[in-house]
Amino acid sequence: MKILIKNANIVNEGKVIKGDVLIENNFISKISETEITTKANKVIDAEGKYLFPGCIDDQVHFREPGLTHKGEIYTEAKAAVAGGVTSYMEMPNTIPNALTQKLLEDKYKRASEVSLANYSFYMGASNDNLAEVLKTNKKNVCGVKVFMGSSTGNMLVDNAETLEALFSKCKLLIAVHCEDEETIKKNLAQYKTHYGENITAQMHPLIRTTEACYKSSSFAFELAKKHNTRLHILHISSALELNLFNATMHLPLKEKRITAEVCIHHLWFTDADYARLGNLIKWNPAIKSNSDKVHLLRGLMDNRLDVIATDHAPHTLDEKMQPYLQAPSGGPLVQHSLVAMLEFFHNRQLTLEKIAEKMSHAVADCFNISKRGYIREGYYADLVLVDLNYHWTVTKKNLLYKCGWSPFEWQLFRSKVMQTFVNGNLVYDDGVFDEKTKGERLLFEN
């Protein structure tokens, strides 16, 4: 099967060029600024549209196994490709937690059967599974996830000896959720004393504070420096935490031993939005002030923040509509990640090239993903064709998440994902899915 994409504006490696792209046998076989005349089974005229490398989301929760009333690998991966995400890395806090090699491989097997996007799954760490963690194959597993803050089941790692051993012995990338549990517990107790059961979502960033984030992230940072650990700090949410990365901001990404991620909801919403959206934007770490949001965007531009992700974490609407203390944290986002970031382009805050860098190139480099994240000859044809002049509104009717809601409902977006290719297969074509071919397991280079 040969597919020829003609006349596209190709957004790749710091520039936009107009040209043709030929796909053969899952790979990009030719890129040319002059016309490619090779006969193809399918020709797509992309005049006026923009071709991006497929987005790679390094932090999602697809809820399978054990929480499939919220989401499944099938449903959430389908939403991902509709949003231009061609590869994802999924977290281990499912039920049961992915704390053994067998449970981890069970998830890979399931994804091979149902996922339209390419996939990887983190190995989970707990206080008592170091031996299992050290068995993980770094060539076909994206990394080890450590919750240095509360999580599902047995996944809070708060034992100092365990952390020292993990950071000193693990040769894989360690991805951390950083919030100091004791600080949060103390703050929550104070709010319960004052407000009882009447705590609201507006108090969320006052309970899960900047100080809680910084205390934990700085501790992880120092541990990684001490042991030369390959550390990736997830969902940086505050201006204060950005100071940790001042010294390395000018280093090439591939030379960094400690990297950082920012999530779209922390770039998009502020604490003022809790009054309107309440628990729908209750995420951990909490969405913080407008000043934090401004500084996070600045950190993205100056490379203190290396990659953009979603922390896609669906819950049912009934669960989110419970009172604050009972409502779970997290929300669906993966279907709207690229178009949300393209709003920053429309608002002249980010360039197309920077969006491609932070959502594709840098993720591939950060995790050493083999032959993905770029539009290059010989690389997998993970591609997204976008119309930058297509206005549409998010409604329940066009949501693909199993949970059936989004914090972006009634948001007008000025760009639309038209077509998504995964390994050269046109899996999404303007609302129509081709589900015959599934995604592949991501592989990683040393």
C-alpha positions, 0 to 999 in steps of 0.5 A: 500500500502506497499513500501519497500526500501532496502539497502539504505544509510540512511542520517539522524540525523547526521549519514549515516547508511545502511538499509531498510525502510518500508512505510505503509499508508503514514508513515514510519513504520519500519527502520532497519539496518538488512533486513526487510522481510515484504512482500510489494506491491513494493520493491525498491533496493536502493543499492549504493543510498542515502535516504534523508528526503524530503527537506522542503523549507520555502520560495517560490513564486509560483505566484498563484493567479494573476501572473500565467503567471510566475508560478502556484502552480501545475507547481512549486510544480511539479518542487519541487518534481522532485528536492527532495522538498516534502514540501514548504511554500509559500509567500503572495505577490501574486495578490491579496496579502494574507492579509485576512483570506479568501484570505489565505484560498483560496490559501490552497484550490487551493493547495489541488486540484493541489499541488504534494508537501505538502504545507503551506502559510504565512499570509501577513502583511501590515500597516493596517491589524493587526486585520486580522493577529491576527486571524491566526491559528498557528496550520495550518499556518506556520507564518506571512510574513513581508516585511521590504523592497519593495514588491508587492502591499500593503505589505511594512510594514514601519509604526513604530507603526504597527511594534511595535504592530505586534511584541508585539502581534503576537504569530506566527513566524514572517518571515521578508524580511529585506532591508531598503527602504530609503537606497535603494531609496537614492542609486538608486537616486544617480545611476540614476543621474550618469547613467540615464537609463543605470544602469546594473545588476552589480550595483545591490549590490551597490544599494541594499547594505549590509548596507541596509540589516544590518540596517533593519535586526538589527532593526527587531532583536532588535524589536524581543528581546524587545518583545520576538517575534519568529522571522525568518530572511529570506535570510541573504546575507552578512557577516555583518549580521551574527554578529547578531547571534554570541551570539546564535550560540551555542544554540540548535535550539529549544531554539532560539527565533530568527533564520536565513535562507540562500538561495542557490543563495547567497551560489552559485553565487557572484557579479562577476557572474552579468557580465555573467548572468545579470538580471537572478541573480537579486534577492532581497537581492542582491547577494554580494561579494565572501567574503560574500559567504565564510562567509555565508558558514561558518555561515551555518557550525557554526549554525548562519544560521539555514536553507537553502531555495531557495526564488524560484521566477519565472519570464518570460524570457522576463521580465528578459531580460528587462533593469535593472530598468524594470527587476523584481527581483527573479528567479526559483530554487526549482527544483535544490536546493538539487543537488546544495547543493550536489555539496558542498558535492562533493567539500568537503565543506559540509557533507551529514549529514549537508545538511540533517540537514539544508534542512530538520531537522532544517526547521522542528524544526524551524517551529515546523512542525508535524511529518516531516523533519526526517526519523523516525518511525511514521513520514510521509514518505517524502523521497528522493532517490539520486544517488550521481554518476549520472552526468547530465546537466541542459538544457531547455529540462529538466526544469519543471518551467513554466517560462522555464529558469534557472540560472543553465542552462548548469550547470553540476551536479554530483548528481540526484534525482531518486525518491521522496515520498510524504506522502508515495506516489511515486510521482516522479520516474526518470522522471515519475510523479504519480499525482493521490494523492496530497500533504497535508497541513502542521500542526504545534505543539505549 
